[in-house]
Amino acid sequence: MEPKYKRVLLKLSGEALLGNERNGDPFNPKIIEQYANEIKQLVDLGIEVAIVIGGGNIYRGMNEADSGIERAHGDYMGMLATVINAMAIQAMLEKIGVYTRLQSAINMEQVAEPYIRRKALRHLEKGRVVIFGAGTGNPYFTTDTAGSLRAIEMKADVILKGTRVDGVYDADPEKNPNAKKFETISFQECITKNLKVMDMTAFTLCMENKLPIIVFDMNQAGNLMKIVQGESVGTLVK
Protein backbone atom coordinates (compact mmCIF):
# COMPACT_ATOMS: atom_id res chain seq x y z
CA MET A 1 0.00 0.00 0.00
CA GLU A 2 1.31 3.42 -1.01
CA PRO A 3 1.82 5.63 2.07
CA LYS A 4 -0.40 8.71 2.27
CA TYR A 5 2.49 11.14 2.86
CA LYS A 6 5.81 11.39 1.06
CA ARG A 7 7.57 13.80 3.42
CA VAL A 8 6.62 14.50 7.03
CA LEU A 9 7.88 16.71 9.81
CA LEU A 10 7.60 15.06 13.21
CA LYS A 11 7.35 17.56 16.07
CA LEU A 12 8.08 15.98 19.44
CA SER A 13 7.83 17.59 22.84
CA GLY A 14 10.80 17.31 25.16
CA GLU A 15 8.48 16.25 27.99
CA ALA A 16 7.36 13.22 25.97
CA LEU A 17 10.90 11.81 26.34
CA LEU A 18 10.34 11.50 30.08
CA GLY A 19 7.68 8.85 29.58
CA ASN A 20 5.72 8.14 32.74
CA GLU A 21 8.79 7.62 34.88
CA ARG A 22 9.82 10.68 36.83
CA ASN A 23 13.12 9.58 38.36
CA GLY A 24 15.02 12.80 37.82
CA ASP A 25 16.64 11.73 34.53
CA PRO A 26 15.99 14.07 31.58
CA PHE A 27 14.92 11.18 29.37
CA ASN A 28 13.77 7.62 29.38
CA PRO A 29 15.92 5.46 27.06
CA LYS A 30 12.98 3.08 26.47
CA ILE A 31 10.87 5.92 25.08
CA ILE A 32 13.68 7.13 22.80
CA GLU A 33 14.19 3.57 21.58
CA GLN A 34 10.46 3.20 20.89
CA TYR A 35 10.44 6.49 18.94
CA ALA A 36 13.52 5.45 16.95
CA ASN A 37 11.95 2.11 15.97
CA GLU A 38 8.73 3.80 14.86
CA ILE A 39 10.66 6.38 12.81
CA LYS A 40 12.67 3.57 11.21
CA GLN A 41 9.43 1.92 10.03
CA LEU A 42 8.56 5.13 8.17
CA VAL A 43 12.01 5.35 6.60
CA ASP A 44 11.75 1.69 5.51
CA LEU A 45 8.50 2.61 3.71
CA GLY A 46 10.40 5.27 1.76
CA ILE A 47 8.90 8.22 3.66
CA GLU A 48 11.20 11.21 4.11
CA VAL A 49 11.30 12.26 7.77
CA ALA A 50 12.40 15.51 9.39
CA ILE A 51 12.26 15.97 13.17
CA VAL A 52 12.04 18.98 15.47
CA ILE A 53 12.16 18.33 19.20
CA GLY A 54 11.50 20.56 22.19
CA GLY A 55 13.68 20.89 25.28
CA GLY A 56 11.16 21.05 28.12
CA ASN A 57 12.47 17.88 29.79
CA ILE A 58 15.82 19.60 30.39
CA TYR A 59 15.00 23.29 30.61
CA ARG A 60 11.71 25.18 30.46
CA GLY A 61 11.83 28.92 29.89
CA MET A 62 10.83 30.15 33.32
CA ASN A 63 9.20 33.34 34.40
CA GLU A 64 11.89 36.01 34.72
CA ALA A 65 10.34 37.28 37.95
CA ASP A 66 10.74 33.81 39.50
CA SER A 67 14.08 32.72 38.05
CA GLY A 68 15.95 36.01 37.64
CA ILE A 69 16.95 34.86 34.14
CA GLU A 70 15.86 37.24 31.41
CA ARG A 71 13.64 35.82 28.67
CA ALA A 72 16.10 35.97 25.75
CA HIS A 73 18.88 34.40 27.82
CA GLY A 74 16.56 31.65 29.04
CA ASP A 75 15.39 30.96 25.48
CA TYR A 76 18.97 30.34 24.37
CA MET A 77 19.37 27.91 27.27
CA GLY A 78 16.25 26.14 26.00
CA MET A 79 17.68 25.97 22.47
CA LEU A 80 20.79 24.21 23.79
CA ALA A 81 18.52 21.75 25.62
CA THR A 82 16.87 20.82 22.30
CA VAL A 83 20.28 19.96 20.84
CA ILE A 84 20.91 17.49 23.68
CA ASN A 85 17.55 15.82 22.91
CA ALA A 86 18.28 15.85 19.19
CA MET A 87 21.63 14.14 19.81
CA ALA A 88 19.93 11.49 21.97
CA ILE A 89 17.43 10.67 19.21
CA GLN A 90 20.19 10.75 16.59
CA ALA A 91 22.30 8.28 18.59
CA MET A 92 19.38 5.86 18.97
CA LEU A 93 18.40 6.09 15.28
CA GLU A 94 21.97 5.41 14.16
CA LYS A 95 22.23 2.49 16.60
CA ILE A 96 19.37 0.77 14.72
CA GLY A 97 20.82 1.54 11.30
CA VAL A 98 19.03 4.74 10.24
CA TYR A 99 21.15 7.37 8.49
CA THR A 100 20.69 10.77 10.10
CA ARG A 101 21.92 14.33 9.93
CA LEU A 102 21.62 16.81 12.77
CA GLN A 103 21.43 20.47 11.76
CA SER A 104 21.56 23.22 14.35
CA ALA A 105 20.24 26.77 14.04
CA ILE A 106 23.07 27.81 16.39
CA ASN A 107 26.49 26.98 15.01
CA MET A 108 28.24 24.19 16.90
CA GLU A 109 30.45 22.51 14.32
CA GLN A 110 31.69 19.77 16.63
CA VAL A 111 28.25 18.23 17.08
CA ALA A 112 26.02 19.35 14.20
CA GLU A 113 25.95 20.79 10.71
CA PRO A 114 24.79 24.39 10.50
CA TYR A 115 21.21 24.71 9.23
CA ILE A 116 21.38 25.04 5.45
CA ARG A 117 18.03 24.61 3.74
CA ARG A 118 19.28 23.16 0.45
CA LYS A 119 21.55 20.74 2.23
CA ALA A 120 18.69 19.58 4.45
CA LEU A 121 16.49 19.00 1.40
CA ARG A 122 19.26 16.97 -0.22
CA HIS A 123 19.63 14.81 2.89
CA LEU A 124 15.88 14.11 2.86
CA GLU A 125 15.98 13.21 -0.83
CA LYS A 126 18.75 10.72 -0.04
CA GLY A 127 16.59 9.06 2.60
CA ARG A 128 18.38 10.45 5.66
CA VAL A 129 16.38 11.52 8.68
CA VAL A 130 17.13 15.20 9.31
CA ILE A 131 16.88 16.40 12.91
CA PHE A 132 16.69 20.16 13.42
CA GLY A 133 18.13 21.39 16.71
CA ALA A 134 18.21 24.76 18.51
CA GLY A 135 14.74 25.85 17.43
CA THR A 136 14.79 28.77 14.99
CA GLY A 137 18.01 30.08 16.53
CA ASN A 138 16.11 33.12 17.82
CA PRO A 139 14.73 33.91 21.27
CA TYR A 140 10.98 34.56 21.65
CA PHE A 141 10.12 31.72 19.24
CA THR A 142 9.07 28.30 20.46
CA THR A 143 10.06 24.91 19.05
CA ASP A 144 6.49 24.68 17.74
CA THR A 145 7.28 27.69 15.58
CA ALA A 146 10.57 26.06 14.58
CA GLY A 147 8.62 22.94 13.60
CA SER A 148 6.18 24.91 11.45
CA LEU A 149 8.95 26.94 9.84
CA ARG A 150 11.11 23.92 9.00
CA ALA A 151 8.10 21.97 7.71
CA ILE A 152 7.28 24.81 5.31
CA GLU A 153 10.92 25.22 4.26
CA MET A 154 11.22 21.47 3.65
CA LYS A 155 7.91 21.41 1.74
CA ALA A 156 6.58 18.70 4.08
CA ASP A 157 3.11 17.30 3.36
CA VAL A 158 2.05 17.44 7.02
CA ILE A 159 3.23 18.21 10.55
CA LEU A 160 2.82 15.25 12.89
CA LYS A 161 2.69 16.72 16.37
CA GLY A 162 3.37 13.92 18.83
CA THR A 163 2.13 14.71 22.33
CA ARG A 164 0.93 12.88 25.43
CA VAL A 165 -2.72 13.48 24.47
CA ASP A 166 -4.41 11.60 21.63
CA GLY A 167 -5.73 14.66 19.79
CA VAL A 168 -7.42 18.04 20.16
CA TYR A 169 -10.24 18.30 22.69
CA ASP A 170 -12.71 21.06 23.55
CA ALA A 171 -11.34 20.99 27.13
CA ASP A 172 -8.32 19.51 28.91
CA PRO A 173 -9.00 15.72 28.91
CA GLU A 174 -6.60 15.23 31.83
CA LYS A 175 -8.81 17.49 33.97
CA ASN A 176 -12.24 17.06 32.41
CA PRO A 177 -13.46 13.47 31.80
CA ASN A 178 -16.30 14.79 29.57
CA ALA A 179 -13.97 16.60 27.17
CA LYS A 180 -14.94 15.97 23.54
CA LYS A 181 -12.30 15.00 20.97
CA PHE A 182 -12.33 16.38 17.43
CA GLU A 183 -11.53 14.01 14.54
CA THR A 184 -11.05 16.91 12.13
CA ILE A 185 -11.15 20.64 12.77
CA SER A 186 -10.40 23.73 10.71
CA PHE A 187 -7.71 26.29 11.57
CA GLN A 188 -10.42 28.93 11.88
CA GLU A 189 -12.45 26.82 14.33
CA CYS A 190 -9.38 26.33 16.54
CA ILE A 191 -8.97 30.11 16.75
CA THR A 192 -12.68 30.74 17.38
CA LYS A 193 -12.86 28.07 20.10
CA ASN A 194 -9.47 29.18 21.48
CA LEU A 195 -8.05 25.64 21.31
CA LYS A 196 -4.36 25.36 22.08
CA VAL A 197 -3.00 23.24 19.24
CA MET A 198 0.30 25.14 19.01
CA ASP A 199 1.29 28.64 19.99
CA MET A 200 -0.22 31.37 17.78
CA THR A 201 2.92 32.11 15.76
CA ALA A 202 3.38 28.46 14.80
CA PHE A 203 -0.32 28.02 14.15
CA THR A 204 -0.57 31.11 11.93
CA LEU A 205 2.41 29.94 9.85
CA CYS A 206 0.65 26.63 9.18
CA MET A 207 -2.66 28.30 8.43
CA GLU A 208 -1.17 30.81 5.96
CA ASN A 209 0.77 28.08 4.18
CA LYS A 210 -2.14 25.59 4.21
CA LEU A 211 0.00 23.04 6.01
CA PRO A 212 -2.14 20.42 7.82
CA ILE A 213 -1.28 19.36 11.38
CA ILE A 214 -2.09 16.00 12.96
CA VAL A 215 -2.04 16.02 16.75
CA PHE A 216 -1.68 12.49 18.16
CA ASP A 217 -0.39 10.43 21.07
CA MET A 218 3.20 9.55 20.21
CA ASN A 219 3.60 7.22 23.19
CA GLN A 220 0.93 4.86 21.84
CA ALA A 221 3.00 2.39 19.81
CA GLY A 222 1.95 2.01 16.18
CA ASN A 223 0.20 5.40 15.86
CA LEU A 224 2.86 6.88 13.58
CA MET A 225 2.56 4.01 11.12
CA LYS A 226 -1.24 4.19 11.12
CA ILE A 227 -1.16 7.91 10.30
CA VAL A 228 1.13 7.60 7.28
CA GLN A 229 -1.01 4.76 5.97
CA GLY A 230 -4.03 7.06 6.04
CA GLU A 231 -5.84 5.77 9.11
CA SER A 232 -7.70 8.26 11.26
CA VAL A 233 -5.55 8.77 14.37
CA GLY A 234 -5.58 11.83 16.61
CA THR A 235 -7.00 15.09 15.24
CA LEU A 236 -6.43 16.52 11.77
CA VAL A 237 -6.26 20.33 11.72
CA LYS A 238 -6.59 21.73 8.20
ABEGO torsion letter per residue (X at the ends): XBBABABBBBBBBAAAAAEABBAGBABBAAAAAAAAAAAAAAAAAGBBBBBBBBAAAABBBBBAAAAGBBAAAAAAAAAAAAAAAAAAAAAAAAAAGBBBBBBBABBBAAABBBBBAAAAAAAAAAGBBBBBBGEAGBBGBBAAAAAAAAAAAAGBABBBBBBABAEBBABBAAABAABBBBABBBAAAAAAAGBBABBAAAAAAAAAAGBBBBBBBAABBGAAAAAAAGBBBEBBBX
